[in-house]
Amino acid sequence: MQIAVDVRSLMEGRHSGGEEYTTHILRSMATYAPQHIFQAYYNSARKVDLPEFPRNVHPVPYRYPNKVFNAAQLVSGYPRWDSLVRGDVFFVPNARLTPLSVSVPLVTVAHDVSYELFPEFLNPWRRVWHQLVRPRQLMRRANHIIAVSEHTKEDLMRLYDVSSEKVSVIYSGLSLDPKGARSTAVQQVRQRYHLPEHFVLYVGRFEPRKNITGIIEAFGAIADRVPHDLVLAGESGWKQGEHQAAYLRSAYRDRIHPLGFIPEAEKAALYAAADLFVYPSFYEGFGFPPLEALSVGTPVITSFNSSLPEVVGKWATLVDPYDTSLLAAVMHEVLQSPVRVPYAIREEVRSTYNWQRAAKQTVRILESMVRSSA
């Protein structure tokens, strides 16, 4: 079977949740189903360095100027991807404009609908981009949708009027290697980034939805009562002025350490070095970072909203992300005597969120779509 996989999200080399999902689900599916050929297609006028994949993943690059190519597809619906790429079924891991012939089965993945619920968290370009990729049409056109959580499935059914039978919930996996949290690796990361002995950690994209301003303000409310610093790590996003202003006006900014992007190989050690991980996001379709922190033993405070109670609720402390004083109080309470997450729970987290299981379930859906279209 030929499975055409849209890897356009990997063209820019970013490392957010959607890109990580595409990389790991494709790699795991190709390993699980070596009898299938995975046609990894994209279009870019410049050279693209894709991640390393198994041998049955075949890159299918096109070199058209993206603006012209995308405009043509947006206005006319041509060229259709199935006229360019061989595929018995098309798999779109991240929402993209995907014109296809009516007879071609399509499976897509919904990570969240934050762009529908919280447009104020996006800059003007991101709002326009989400309109141009036409997610509503994509979800309705799809023969089947994979949602990364029950909460995301409910959002899809409510906002896009898709039926429950059309949506399967398949949890994403964790790629973080717990061996990376060994004491020697932790010490090396401490030295490389000049980390303080005790600190609270946030890891994720820097954008308003993640509530980084709330983290900075909550830390400021307890900084004179704890020996901890605050470490903020992650890629730059959009609309960063608000949390940059919160950083600059903080009386404790000398104890706040913005690290920027952290390579995947160092993340486990960074999580393990922290006494507490905080992630008071306003909305998540899934939420990788809290699970990653739990998987190496670091206690987590996160939000009592969206998918987070479903995904991490039984292992983490949940708060209202809009109540900064509550976040500060809970942080202070946990930091009085931080307790590492027991090994049994770490194993349960890694077992529950497993890429091999996700790949198996996803391949079965793709195979069933081909059979039903025959």
C-alpha positions in Angstrom: 0.0 0.0 0.0 1.2 3.5 -0.8 0.5 6.1 1.9 1.0 9.7 0.9 2.0 11.7 4.0 2.0 15.5 4.1 5.3 16.7 5.7 5.0 20.3 4.7 5.1 21.2 8.4 8.7 20.0 8.6 9.9 22.4 5.9 10.8 25.2 8.3 12.7 23.2 10.8 10.6 24.2 13.8 10.2 22.1 16.9 6.7 22.7 18.2 4.1 20.0 19.0 2.7 19.7 15.5 6.2 19.2 13.9 7.2 16.7 16.6 4.0 14.8 16.0 4.6 14.5 12.2 8.2 13.4 12.7 7.4 10.7 15.3 4.2 9.3 13.9 5.7 8.9 10.4 8.9 7.3 11.8 6.8 5.0 14.0 4.3 4.0 11.3 7.1 3.2 8.9 8.8 1.0 11.5 5.5 -0.7 12.4 4.4 -1.3 8.8 7.5 -2.0 6.7 5.3 -3.6 4.0 3.9 -0.1 3.2 5.5 2.7 1.2 5.2 6.1 2.8 5.4 8.9 0.3 6.5 12.0 2.2 5.5 14.9 0.0 6.2 18.6 0.3 6.8 21.7 -1.9 9.6 24.2 -1.5 11.7 26.1 -3.9 14.6 25.8 -1.5 16.4 22.8 -0.2 14.7 21.1 2.8 16.5 18.8 5.3 13.9 16.3 6.5 14.6 14.3 9.7 15.9 10.8 9.3 13.3 8.2 8.5 13.2 4.4 7.8 14.0 3.3 4.3 10.3 2.8 3.3 9.7 6.5 3.7 10.3 8.1 0.3 10.7 11.9 0.1 8.6 13.4 -2.7 9.8 17.0 -3.1 8.4 19.6 -5.5 10.2 22.8 -6.3 7.5 25.2 -7.3 7.5 28.7 -5.7 5.3 28.2 -2.7 3.4 31.5 -3.0 2.4 30.7 -6.6 1.7 27.1 -5.8 -0.4 27.8 -2.7 -2.3 30.6 -4.4 -3.2 28.3 -7.4 -4.5 25.6 -5.0 -6.4 28.2 -3.0 -8.1 29.9 -5.9 -8.6 27.0 -8.4 -8.2 23.8 -6.3 -5.4 22.8 -8.7 -3.0 21.1 -8.8 -4.6 18.4 -6.8 -2.1 16.5 -4.7 -3.1 13.1 -6.0 -2.1 14.3 -9.5 1.5 14.8 -8.1 1.9 12.1 -5.5 1.0 8.4 -5.7 -1.1 7.3 -2.7 -3.9 4.9 -2.0 -4.7 7.1 1.0 -3.5 10.6 2.0 -2.5 11.3 5.6 -2.3 15.0 6.7 -0.8 15.2 10.2 -1.2 19.0 10.4 -3.9 21.1 8.9 -2.9 22.2 5.4 -4.8 23.2 2.2 -5.1 19.8 0.6 -7.1 19.7 -2.7 -7.7 16.1 -3.7 -9.9 14.2 -6.2 -13.2 13.2 -4.6 -12.4 9.5 -4.9 -9.1 9.7 -2.9 -9.5 8.7 0.8 -8.2 11.3 3.2 -7.3 11.0 6.9 -6.3 14.1 8.8 -5.2 14.9 12.4 -6.7 17.5 14.6 -4.4 18.7 17.4 -6.5 21.6 18.7 -8.9 24.3 17.6 -7.3 27.1 19.6 -7.3 29.3 16.4 -11.2 29.2 16.5 -11.5 29.6 20.3 -8.8 32.1 21.0 -8.0 34.2 17.9 -6.9 37.0 20.2 -3.8 35.0 21.0 -2.7 35.0 17.4 -1.0 37.8 15.4 -2.7 39.0 12.2 -0.6 36.8 10.0 -1.4 33.7 12.0 -5.1 34.4 11.8 -4.9 34.9 8.1 -2.9 31.7 7.7 -5.5 29.6 9.6 -8.2 31.0 7.3 -6.2 30.1 4.2 -5.5 26.5 5.1 -9.3 26.1 5.5 -9.4 23.7 8.5 -13.2 23.5 8.5 -13.3 22.3 4.9 -10.4 19.9 5.5 -12.2 18.3 8.5 -15.4 18.0 6.6 -13.7 16.6 3.5 -11.7 14.0 5.4 -13.0 10.5 5.4 -11.7 10.1 8.9 -10.2 12.4 11.6 -7.7 11.5 14.3 -8.1 13.7 17.4 -5.2 13.7 19.9 -7.6 13.9 22.9 -11.3 13.4 23.8 -11.5 17.1 24.4 -10.3 17.9 20.9 -12.8 15.4 19.5 -15.6 17.2 21.4 -14.4 20.6 20.1 -14.4 19.2 16.5 -17.9 17.9 16.8 -19.2 21.1 18.3 -17.4 23.6 16.1 -17.3 21.7 12.8 -20.4 19.6 13.1 -18.6 16.3 12.3 -20.1 13.1 13.6 -18.6 11.1 16.5 -18.2 8.0 14.2 -15.9 10.0 11.9 -13.4 10.9 14.7 -11.1 8.5 16.5 -9.0 9.5 19.5 -5.4 8.4 19.4 -3.1 9.7 22.0 0.3 10.9 20.9 3.5 9.3 22.3 6.4 10.6 24.2 9.8 10.7 22.5 11.8 11.9 25.4 14.5 9.3 26.4 14.5 8.9 30.2 18.2 7.9 30.0 18.8 11.5 29.1 17.9 12.4 32.7 20.8 10.5 34.3 22.8 12.4 36.9 25.8 12.9 34.6 23.6 14.4 31.8 21.8 16.7 34.3 25.2 18.0 35.6 26.3 18.7 32.0 23.2 20.6 31.2 23.5 22.6 34.5 27.0 23.6 33.5 26.2 24.3 29.9 23.4 26.7 30.6 24.7 28.0 34.0 21.6 26.8 35.8 20.9 27.7 39.4 20.9 25.0 42.0 17.1 25.2 42.5 14.6 26.4 39.9 11.1 26.3 38.5 10.9 25.5 34.8 8.7 26.2 31.8 9.3 24.6 28.4 7.3 25.4 25.4 6.7 27.9 22.6 6.7 31.6 23.6 3.2 32.8 22.7 0.3 34.3 24.6 -1.7 31.1 24.9 1.0 29.6 27.1 0.4 32.2 29.8 4.1 33.0 30.3 3.2 36.4 31.8 1.2 34.5 34.5 4.2 32.4 35.3 6.5 35.4 35.6 4.0 37.2 37.8 3.3 34.2 40.0 7.1 33.7 40.5 7.4 37.3 41.4 4.8 36.9 44.1 6.7 34.2 45.9 10.3 34.9 44.9 11.2 36.5 48.3 10.0 33.4 50.1 11.7 30.6 48.1 15.4 30.0 47.1 14.4 29.1 43.5 15.0 30.9 40.3 12.7 30.7 37.2 14.0 29.2 33.9 12.0 29.7 30.7 13.0 27.6 27.7 11.5 27.2 24.2 11.2 28.6 20.7 10.1 32.1 19.9 6.5 32.3 18.8 4.4 35.4 18.2 3.0 38.4 20.2 5.8 38.2 22.6 5.6 41.8 23.8 3.4 41.1 26.8 5.6 38.5 28.5 8.7 40.5 27.6 7.2 43.5 29.4 6.3 41.2 32.4 10.0 40.1 32.5 11.3 43.7 32.3 9.1 45.0 35.0 9.7 42.1 37.4 11.7 43.1 40.5 13.2 39.6 40.3 14.3 39.5 36.6 17.9 38.8 37.7 16.5 35.4 38.9 14.6 34.8 35.6 16.6 32.9 33.0 15.3 32.8 29.4 17.2 30.0 27.7 15.6 30.0 24.2 15.4 26.8 22.2 16.7 23.6 23.9 17.8 20.7 21.7 15.7 17.5 22.0 18.8 15.6 23.3 19.1 17.9 26.3 15.4 18.3 27.3 15.2 15.3 29.6 18.2 16.5 31.6 16.7 20.0 31.8 13.3 18.7 33.1 15.1 16.5 35.6 17.2 19.3 36.9 14.1 21.4 37.9 12.4 21.1 41.2 9.0 22.0 39.7 7.6 22.3 36.2 4.8 24.9 35.5 2.5 25.0 32.5 -0.6 27.1 33.1 -1.7 27.2 29.5 -5.0 28.8 28.6 -5.8 26.0 26.1 -4.1 22.7 24.9 -5.3 20.1 22.5 -2.9 17.6 24.1 0.1 19.0 26.0 3.5 17.3 25.5 5.7 19.3 28.0 3.8 18.4 31.3 4.0 14.7 30.3 7.7 15.0 29.4 8.4 16.5 32.8 6.4 13.8 34.7 8.2 11.1 32.7 11.5 12.0 34.2 10.2 12.6 37.7 9.6 16.3 38.0 6.3 17.4 39.7 4.0 19.4 37.5 1.5 22.2 38.0 -0.7 22.8 35.0 -4.2 24.0 34.1 -7.6 22.7 34.9 -8.9 23.3 31.4 -9.1 22.0 27.9 -7.4 18.6 27.4 -5.0 18.9 30.3 -7.1 17.2 33.0 -7.7 14.4 30.6 -4.1 13.9 29.6 -2.2 14.7 32.8 -4.8 15.3 35.5 -4.3 12.2 37.6 -0.6 12.9 38.0 -0.3 16.7 38.1 -1.6 19.5 40.3 -4.3 21.5 38.4 -5.0 25.2 38.8 -7.1 27.9 37.2 -4.7 29.6 34.7 -6.6 32.9 35.0 -5.9 33.1 38.8 -2.3 34.1 39.1 -2.5 34.4 42.9 -3.7 30.8 43.1 -0.9 29.7 40.8 1.6 31.5 43.1 0.1 29.9 46.2 0.3 26.4 44.8 3.8 26.9 43.5 4.9 28.1 46.9 3.2 25.1 48.6 4.9 22.6 46.3 8.3 24.2 46.6 8.2 24.0 50.4 8.9 20.2 50.0 9.1 19.2 46.3 8.7 15.4 45.9 9.9 13.6 42.8 7.3 11.7 40.8 7.5 8.0 41.8 9.0 5.6 39.2 5.8 3.7 39.0 4.0 6.8 37.8 6.8 7.6 35.3 6.4 4.2 33.8 2.7 4.6 33.6 3.0 7.9 31.8 5.5 6.4 29.2 3.3 3.3 28.8 0.1 5.4 28.3 1.6 7.7 25.7 3.5 5.5 23.4 4.4 6.2 19.7 4.3 2.5 18.8 0.7 2.2 20.0 -0.2 5.4 18.2 1.4 4.2 15.0 -0.4 0.8 15.1 -3.8 2.5 15.6 -3.1 5.1 12.9 -2.0 2.5 10.3 -5.1 0.4 10.9 -7.3 3.4 10.2 -5.4 4.2 7.0 -5.7 0.6 5.9 -9.4 0.5 6.6 -9.9 3.7 4.6 -8.3 2.0 1.6 -10.4 -1.1 2.0 -13.6 0.9 2.3 -12.8 2.9 -0.9 -12.0 -0.2 -3.0 
